C-alpha cells in the first residue's frame, strides 16, 4: 500500500495495482497511468515504481508506504529520469 498527495487535500492510495481516491477523475487518471505490462519484481517494488511515476508526472508526494521499506516521505522533482 502506498499513499500519495497531490495537493494539501487530494490523496490517492495504491493497493494491489489499483488506485483509489475520493476524487474520481484522479482515480481514473492514475489507473490509466499504470503499466500495461503488469508489475515488475515484487508487489511492493511494483507499487513503489508506479507511485514514483505518479510523483514525477503529476508532482505528487509519496506520503506513506506499507510495508515500510524505509520510505515515509518522497518527492521527486527531478524529471530527468523520464528523459533518459
PEDAJO-V751124 format. One record per pair of residues at least 24 apart in sequence whose C-alpha atoms are under 7 Angstrom apart, sorted by the first residue. I is the first residue (numbers start at 0). J is the second residue. D is the distance in Angstrom with one decimal. If there is no record, write none. Layout:
# PEDAJO-V751124
I,J,D  I,J,D
This chain:
# PEDAJO-V751124
0,64,5.8  0,65,5.2  1,46,6.9  1,63,5.6  1,64,4.4  1,65,6.4  2,61,6.0  2,62,5.8  2,63,5.0  2,64,6.4  3,59,6.2  3,60,5.4  3,61,4.3  3,62,5.4  4,59,5.5  4,60,5.2  4,61,6.5  4,62,6.7  5,58,6.6  5,59,4.4  5,60,6.4  13,46,6.9  16,46,6.8
